């Protein structure tokens, strides 16, 4: 099951948990609020078994969910730009971004994505 929970760690880091369907382990996705870098910690229980730099995104973009958007059985990352209403998906293969795809914007900023999470 995919899920996402966001916790403010410090002024410069944002921590997001997401499930990796391949290994059935929950990994931790870090977002640096200053540089825009995204790093995932590969987890086995409470032990970090590795890490990978996923990429960089403007700090204006926020991760709002995960889900299997291309039906490949692997979790993908859903982004939203809270100031413009744009939405974007990173299609993932483990720690590799295989494709990025813009999805329809919702320009009324009173709407928030609340799922999938």
Secondary structure, DSSP 8 states (H G I E B T S, - for coil): -----EEE-SSSEEEEEEEETTTTEEEEEEEETTT-EEEEEEEETTEEEEEEEEEE--TTEEEEEEE-TTSSSS-EEEEEETTT--EEEEEEETTEEEEEEEE-----TT-------
